[in-house]
Amino acid sequence: MSVNCAFAQTACPVGVAPGSPQCGPDSGTSRGDIPTPPPRPTGEWIKTWGAIATSQSTGEAGTSIAKLSEEDARRSAVHQCALGGASDCKVHLVYRNQCAAFAASHSDTYFQAAESKEVAVQLAKKSCEKSETGSCKVMYSDCTDPIFRKYH
């Protein structure tokens, strides 16, 4: 019959016997081991922009999401609106790393950004219904999510 015992490695100051309360866990450096470096990030999250533009004359709408700049989000939303033939497209909402929605009645449109699509829809619809300008319908909702860019 054989008995095997395992003892944890300890690090003791010079001149102190192992097992003394002055000793602590061995980091590995006393044995010549190289300490493990902290984990390194593999990439970064880039927050993105979105925008909503509409035309007063035609009712046309244009939206954009996942744009890297506010200017790009605005330009893209206006361009999308103009594709429907409108020449008076105007940006009504710009948002970053959020969700957005708009609700419309027969006479008004209500834009809202929020932390989630559900909250944006709820708030846009609530504003529309509060105005008492007719039946309200949610026309659009989406989120502009961050993009993960890996380091090379």
Buried (B, 14 or more C-beta within 10 A) or exposed (E): EEEEEEEEEBBBEEEEEEEEEEBEEBEEEEEEEEEEEEEEEEEEEEEBBBBBBBBEEBEBBBBBBBBEEBEBBBBBBBEBBBEEEBEEBEBBBBBBBBBBBBBBBEEEBBBBBBEEBEBBBBBBBBBBBEBEBEEBEBBBBBBBBEEEEEEE
